[in-house]
Structures are given as structure tokens and as C-alpha cells.
Amino acid sequence: MRWCVSIGAAILAGAWLGGDVAGLAAPGAMPQLAQKAGEAQVDVELVLAVDVSYSMDLEELAIQREGYAQAITSPDFLQALKSGPHGKVAVTYFEWAAANDQKVIIPWRVVDGPETADAVAAEIMKAPLRRASRTSISGAINYGMQLLGDNSYKGLRRVIDISGDGPNNNGEPVLIARDAALEKGITINGLPVMVKQASYATMDIEQLDIYYEDCVIGGAGSFVVPIKERAKFKEAIRTKLVLEVAGRQPEGRPMPAQAKQPRIPCTIGEQLWRDRWGR
């Protein structure tokens, strides 16, 4: 099932105590993966895939970094950790642009409390900011699948969390990568960044949140948290991470993943690139 949630609808209102979150549905539909000997058990294997394409300005990149660092050390996130049977998650953080441009900023780390959360946040903040060309969501998904396949953890859930400010315009079609991830039982969530007016120069599109809903996310309990105001950037990141770690689903009308034709063509990014550059 796929869900879309506005930031305001998902704010947690201090209800984590007792394992109950106001405005959120129970996570009963989440799949559990078989455990294997020799692998460290965690509640979630979480891949944070962060867009650093040139359409993201330096201020946005800085706010994005700060948002993840603050979210992972927030009281809401730390309380969410306690909701799982293991009380810990495995997290990795990488930045992406073109199909073959991915850079791991945080290798796999276990977060199980304030100390480990602070260490991960410090690692996120000390890495230099960078920008790169093209936008390959499919490349990010494929790289996320590789990271999930190569780690030494076994999570009850596996999640790839994609944040970005434009549609796929490089690499294989996004639907191919998305469907390959879904076949492996991986959930993909989305954080579409929509704080600037769509521009032909940067090949942005209107209604990027709908594109993410129909073309990017998928899997059990998947959802989109769109960012439509720069001031809401950090709040949105915190909301999304808390939902993912707690295994909760925002309330709303469920949309079955392939129940209808996409409302926005899933190859719109590639078409915009061809229209501008002729290739």
C-alpha cells in the first residue's frame, strides 16, 4: 500500500509514550523477514538516499544535512527506537546525482540510543557539501538495493528513503528500479523537495509529490512527505524518519501500488532532458 501525508498531519504531538502515536495507524501490515544466523538483528535496515544534483542550491543542501543530523538525535526519533522489539536500527546515508554518482557519507551504523545517534549526526555534519550533475532516482534505488544486500544486518523491515527535487532524467527508467526493489520486499519512501517554483532551466516539474507517489515509492506502508516550504525542511525530515523507524503508517486513504495509470508520466524527466538537449 502507498500513502501520502502532509507534514502537518504527521506531526507527532508528543504521543510516543506508551507506543501510541496520535493520528497514525497501527503497523500490523509490515512484513517480517526471516532471520539468519550470523547477522546482527535490528528493527529496520534504513538507507537514506539524498539528492545533491545542481538543482539543489547550497542553502538547501546545508539545511538538508542539518535536518538529518537533528532528526536522528531528536527526542521523537529516540523514543521511536524503543517501539521496536530490538530497540535499534541500522542506518546508512549516501548522496546521489547521476546514475553512477553515489557517495557514501555514513557507512552502516547501528543507532540504539543517544550516544550512537550523536555519533552519526556528527559524521553527517562533518562531511563537505558537494553538488553534481543529473538526477538518477533509479541509480539511487539500485545503489540502495546493493547496500541492503551487502550489509551484515537482518532487519524486520528494509527501507530505502529517497529525497530529491526533480524527476528521474538519467539511467534506467525509474519504474524498472522501483519494481526490482519491491520484488525483494524493500519499501521505498519519498521526500520530494518542492520549495522552489518549477523551472525549465533546472528541469523541475509541478506536482513532484504526485510523481513520487505514482512512480517512485512502493512496498508495504510506503508514503510520501512533501516539503513545500523551506522553513518546513527539518520538520519534514524528522517526521519521515520517526515514521520509518517506528514502523508506523500515516492515516489516509490507501492507494494500491499499480492500481491505476500514473497521473504524471514516469518518463517526464527524460523527456524534459531530450527536449532541452536533444539527446
C-alpha positions in Angstrom: 0.0 0.0 0.0 1.1 3.6 -0.6 0.4 6.6 1.4 0.9 10.4 1.1 1.0 12.5 4.2 1.2 16.3 4.6 3.7 17.4 7.2 1.1 18.9 9.5 -1.0 15.7 9.5 2.0 13.6 10.6 3.4 15.8 13.4 3.6 13.6 16.4 2.1 15.7 19.2 4.2 14.0 21.9 2.2 10.8 21.8 5.1 8.3 21.5 4.9 7.4 25.2 3.1 4.1 25.5 3.8 3.2 21.9 0.8 5.0 20.6 1.0 7.8 18.1 -1.8 10.3 17.6 -3.1 10.3 14.0 -1.1 7.2 13.0 -2.4 3.7 12.1 -1.1 0.5 13.6 1.8 -1.1 11.7 0.3 -4.6 11.5 0.7 -4.8 7.8 4.5 -4.5 7.8 6.3 -7.7 6.6 8.8 -9.5 8.7 11.9 -11.0 7.1 13.2 -14.4 8.1 16.2 -14.3 10.5 19.6 -15.7 9.6 22.3 -16.9 11.8 25.4 -14.7 12.0 23.6 -11.5 11.1 23.0 -8.7 13.7 19.3 -8.3 14.3 17.8 -4.8 14.0 14.3 -3.5 13.7 15.0 -1.6 10.4 17.7 -1.5 7.8 17.3 2.1 6.6 19.0 3.6 3.6 19.0 7.4 3.4 19.5 8.4 -0.2 19.9 12.2 -0.6 19.9 14.2 -3.8 22.8 16.6 -4.4 22.1 17.5 -8.0 22.8 21.0 -9.2 19.1 21.9 -9.0 19.6 21.8 -5.2 21.2 25.1 -4.1 23.8 25.2 -1.4 21.4 26.5 1.2 19.1 23.6 0.6 22.0 21.2 0.8 23.1 22.7 4.1 19.5 22.6 5.6 19.1 19.1 4.4 22.2 17.9 6.1 21.3 19.7 9.3 17.8 18.3 9.1 19.0 14.7 9.1 21.5 15.3 11.8 18.9 17.0 14.1 16.2 14.4 13.2 18.3 11.4 14.2 19.2 13.0 17.6 15.6 14.3 18.3 13.6 13.0 21.3 10.9 11.8 18.9 13.4 9.7 17.0 15.0 8.3 20.1 11.6 7.4 21.5 10.6 5.7 18.3 13.6 3.5 18.6 12.0 2.0 21.8 8.9 0.9 19.9 10.7 -2.0 18.1 11.5 -5.4 19.6 15.3 -4.9 19.3 15.3 -1.1 20.1 17.9 -0.4 17.4 18.2 0.3 13.7 20.9 0.1 11.1 21.4 3.3 9.0 23.5 4.3 6.1 23.5 7.7 4.4 24.6 8.4 0.8 24.4 11.3 -1.6 23.5 10.8 -5.3 23.1 12.6 -8.6 23.8 10.8 -11.9 23.3 7.0 -12.5 26.9 6.2 -11.5 27.4 9.0 -9.0 26.7 7.9 -5.4 28.9 8.7 -2.4 28.5 7.1 1.0 28.7 9.7 3.7 27.8 7.4 6.6 28.6 3.6 6.2 26.3 1.3 8.0 25.9 2.3 11.7 23.7 0.9 14.4 21.7 3.5 16.2 20.4 2.3 19.6 20.3 5.4 21.7 21.6 9.0 22.3 25.3 8.1 22.1 25.2 6.3 18.8 22.7 8.9 17.4 25.0 11.7 18.3 27.9 10.0 16.6 26.0 9.5 13.3 24.8 13.1 13.4 28.4 14.3 13.9 29.5 12.3 10.9 26.8 13.7 8.7 27.7 17.3 9.6 31.5 17.0 9.1 31.4 15.8 5.5 31.9 18.6 3.0 28.9 19.7 0.9 29.0 18.8 -2.8 26.9 19.1 -5.9 26.9 17.1 -9.1 25.0 16.9 -12.4 22.0 14.9 -13.5 19.2 13.2 -11.5 19.0 9.5 -11.4 16.4 8.2 -8.9 16.8 4.8 -10.5 20.5 4.8 -9.8 19.8 5.8 -6.2 17.4 2.9 -5.8 19.7 0.4 -7.4 22.6 1.6 -5.2 20.3 1.4 -2.1 19.5 -2.2 -3.0 23.2 -3.0 -3.3 23.8 -1.5 0.2 21.0 -3.6 1.6 22.3 -6.7 0.0 25.9 -6.3 1.2 25.4 -5.4 4.9 25.7 -7.7 7.9 22.3 -6.8 9.4 19.0 -8.5 9.3 16.1 -6.1 9.8 12.4 -6.9 10.3 11.9 -4.2 7.6 14.2 -2.8 4.8 13.6 0.7 3.6 15.1 3.0 1.0 14.3 6.6 1.7 14.7 8.8 -1.4 14.8 12.6 -1.1 15.1 14.8 -4.2 13.8 17.9 -6.0 13.2 16.6 -9.5 12.2 13.6 -11.7 14.5 10.9 -13.0 16.4 12.1 -16.1 19.4 9.7 -16.2 20.0 6.0 -16.0 17.3 3.3 -16.5 13.6 4.2 -16.2 12.6 4.7 -12.5 9.8 2.1 -12.7 12.3 -0.7 -13.5 14.4 0.1 -10.5 11.4 0.6 -8.2 9.8 -2.7 -9.2 13.1 -4.6 -8.7 13.2 -3.3 -5.2 9.6 -4.2 -4.5 10.3 -7.7 -5.7 12.9 -8.0 -3.0 10.5 -6.9 -0.3 12.0 -3.5 0.1 9.9 -0.5 0.9 10.7 2.9 -0.8 9.6 6.1 0.8 9.9 9.6 -0.6 10.7 13.1 0.4 10.1 15.3 -2.6 11.6 18.8 -2.2 9.2 21.4 -3.7 10.4 24.7 -2.1 11.2 26.5 -5.4 9.0 27.3 -8.3 9.4 24.7 -11.1 11.9 25.9 -13.7 12.6 24.8 -17.2 16.3 25.7 -16.6 16.6 23.1 -13.9 14.0 20.7 -15.4 11.8 20.7 -12.4 8.2 19.7 -12.6 5.0 20.8 -11.0 3.4 18.3 -8.6 6.6 16.4 -7.8 4.8 14.8 -4.9 2.4 13.1 -7.3 5.3 11.9 -9.4 6.9 10.4 -6.3 3.6 8.8 -5.3 3.0 7.2 -8.7 6.5 6.5 -10.0 9.0 6.3 -7.1 7.6 4.9 -3.8 6.2 1.4 -3.2 6.1 -1.5 -0.8 4.3 -2.2 2.4 3.4 1.1 4.2 5.2 3.3 1.8 4.5 7.0 2.0 5.5 10.5 0.7 6.2 13.5 2.9 6.4 16.5 0.5 8.4 19.7 1.5 6.7 22.7 0.1 8.2 25.4 2.4 11.9 25.9 3.1 11.0 26.5 6.7 9.5 23.0 7.0 12.5 21.2 5.7 13.8 19.9 9.0 10.4 19.2 10.4 9.6 17.0 7.4 12.8 15.0 7.7 12.1 14.4 11.4 8.6 13.3 10.7 9.7 10.9 8.0 12.4 9.3 10.0 10.2 8.8 13.0 7.5 7.1 10.9 10.1 4.8 9.3 11.8 3.8 12.5 8.6 3.2 14.4 7.1 1.2 11.6 4.0 3.4 11.6 1.8 4.5 8.8 0.2 7.9 8.4 -3.6 7.9 8.4 -5.1 8.5 5.0 -6.7 6.8 2.0 -4.6 3.8 0.9 -3.6 3.7 -2.8 -2.7 0.2 -4.1 0.7 0.4 -5.9 -0.1 -0.2 -9.6 -3.9 0.3 -9.3 -4.0 2.9 -11.9 -2.0 4.7 -14.6 0.4 7.3 -13.3 -1.1 10.8 -13.1 2.3 12.2 -14.3 4.3 10.2 -16.9 7.1 8.4 -15.2 9.5 9.3 -18.0 8.8 13.0 -17.9 12.3 13.8 -16.6 13.9 12.0 -19.5 11.6 13.8 -22.0 12.4 17.2 -20.5 16.1 16.4 -20.9 15.7 15.4 -24.5 13.6 18.5 -25.3 16.3 20.7 -23.9 19.5 18.9 -25.0 18.2 16.8 -28.0 19.5 13.6 -26.5 
